[in-house]
Amino acid sequence: MNNVRNWSLTVAVAGFLFGFDTVVISGANLPIKELWHTTPLFHGIFIMSMALWGTVFGALFGGIPCDKLGRKKTLFWIGILFLVSALGSALAPDPYTFSFFRFIGGIGVGASSVAAPIYISEISSAKNRGKLVALFQFNIVFGILIAFFSNYLFEGFGGVNDWRWMIGIVAVPAFIYSIIVLQIPDSPRWLILKKRDDVAGLKVLEMIYEKEEALESFNEIKKDVIDASVKETIFSNKYKLPVILAFLLAFFNQLSGINFILYYAPEILEMAGLASKESLLNSILIGLTNLIFTIVGMRLIDVLGRKQLMIIGSIGYIVSLGMVALAFHNNLGAIILMVSILLFIASHAIGQGAVIWVFISEIFPNNVRANGQSFGTGIHWIFAALITLAGPVVIDLFKENPWPIFAFFAFMMVLQLVFVLFMMPETKGLSLEELEHKMLNHE
């Protein structure tokens, strides 16, 4: 068990890089706009959303190296992508070079959201899988918190170039991660099903379980080998249920407005009357709330289950987003707005934040898990990119009063609640092989 926890913690550092790299741009947003005099449309496409288009690419194609090279090697190269991106973006002389290196970092983010949850789900047991895969989400929000805190510390540090320090600092944890991830073994399910190395696969299983239990798990995994010889696509009719579930969960994740608020937090708070430095400080409060309630979600995910957390989160979304819209519409002031946003962040952390990576990594069968994870995370990042791209234009459109933006997100969360109540199955307490049977038989 110690081995599994240590390996999971190591791999989850990819989530820290994911969170740090994704949100660090929020502090560089306004300085870059002033430095390169970008228009709202150019800024949305090239500065703010280019990393997310890289993320879409990394997510959609991340399943390929996961299957061909293995989960471990893929995770190593993800660290290198983060390292190159951080240094290149920090030293960029113009917006086009900056966008190119942000795209590279985005590939790392997308690929990490495929490889890390798969790896952790494949080394953990039914009893602790939710909690261990949720370590990835915990590290994402920890990275987000550190990014907000780092941006605050670097504000004014390098004069007009303080944003370069904000972005370049990501290179330090990226380098450390690239070294420590080499210490983990490959996934036993990948070794047995994809590499066809039974000896190595069983050896890893024996590092996870007692000998008898390891052999039992080995035999369970081997049942899928016959099917693995048949080349299948996740869009085969028999995989229809997990595909629909992954699509809808990922779709609603972004239609909550989570990335919109995380990316544009300083700007949104300034619209409520807070000064630039004060809005950055409040962004730290957002990150801290995210971290605390992610821990709560991690503690509850294997107790209450995935579906119950989604119900709690959905209700919290509807209430908090409604309050944000009302606060802007009736000019209730920055304090009411801030409390509403913090409630929104808490709702996300307990619900979608804790559940998404766990649920998508569970619902696809062994033979197509990497491609299924790529599909689910790809959908997530496509909508994240579209919303982030549109962000500057939408903010500019509703700059007098942005309440309709948040009213729209609240309505989408009503639809999410309907989806959770009537379509989403519970997956807690079942092995990956048991879940495979449940999904294929539509139970």
Secondary structure, DSSP 8 states (H G I E B T S, - for coil): -HHHHHHHHHHHHHHHHHHHHHHTHHHHHHHHHHHHT--HHHIIIIIISHHHHHHHHHHHHTHHHHHHT-HHHHHHHHHHHHHHHHHHHHT-SSHHHHHHHHHHHHHHHHHHHHHHHHHHHHHS-TTTHHHHHHHHHHHHHHHHHHHHHHHHHHTTTTGGGHHHHHHHTTHHHHHHHHHHGGGS---HHHHHHTS--HHHHHHHHHHHS-HHHHHHHHHHHHTTHHHHTS---TTSGGGHHHHHHHHHHHHHHHTTTHHHHHHSHHHHHHHTT--HHHHHHHHHHHHHHHHHHHHHHHHHTTTT-HHHHHHHHHHHHHHHHHHHHHHHHTT--HHHHHHHHHHHHHHHHHTHHHHHHHHHHHHS-GGGHHHHHHHHHHHHHHHHHHHHHHHHHHHHHTSS--HHHHHHHHHHHHHHHHHHHHT----TT--HHHHHHHHHTT-
